């Protein structure tokens, strides 16, 4: 059963750590995973402490994944990647007069994330548009060795407007409804993130996750291009309900989007079987996303652009397209 409880927002100071520990312990007990409570409590304390000391607001903690494979995530507003654990200092060499600064020294030398590594089966950090998320899947017992190796994924937003694809072609997307595009963009990012974390944390149980993650990364460029986002932002600020977009990409790259359309349908099937956290798409989302991506495929074959035209019934279930002269 997927876990998607609302996130817990944390305040600054020691109380934030206490609140996170108490909330995570309660959540794991609620889902019947008392076997993971000790390591979950230990690791979330360290991750939240690190976020409070070195991150930026807002700071939130949540439990995601499934009951069988729960994952704790702590997000903050900084895109600075955490330093992976290094060897802690030799405590015997610390002079007695330096003990007041011991906690700061240990944090500086990576003590916190070393504990996370030893309390987890898998862990890492995901760098996102709005900041970062440090995540871990708690182990059933504390490791006596160095523990799981952390993995940092994702990159801060890059300006891709100046990049020139092979065989560059301009594609026109006419009458794109702003609200549907924003929904598509958010759904895509959430889906890409989910399959990437599944691939890293539970690949044995989700063998297709790694393949999905690679394809989502390769074929998701039309949704993350700076020029597209800028035009959508402009339309939103102007209060416009639709916008005409231009996407510059290679013809072969655009033809490959057909595979992306198939993968979105596959992830819907996974979601319905509760094999992943993301929800299956609504009929409206399927209609819009299929149109948006199919336009790239069709225009790569030389077809004229076809504008999106709403023709919703009272339930918002239907839509149609028309050609643009």
Buried (B, 14 or more C-beta within 10 A) or exposed (E): EBBEEEBBEBEEEEEBBEBBBEBBBEBBEEBEBEEBBBBBBBBBBBBBBBBBEBBEBEBBBBBBBBEEBBBBBBBBBBBBBBBBBEEEBEEEEEEEEEEEEEEEBBBBBBBBBBBBBBBBBBBBBBBBEEBBBBBBBBBEEBBEEEBBEBBBBBEEEEEBEEEEBEEEBEBBBBBBBBEBBBBBBEBBBEBBBBBBBBBBBBBEEBEBBBEBBEBBBEBBBBBBBBBBBEBBEEBBEEEEEBBBBEBBBBBEBBBBBBEBBEBBEEBBEBBEEEBBBBBBBEEBBBBBBBBBBBBBBBBBEEEEBBBBEBEEEEEEEEBEBEEEE
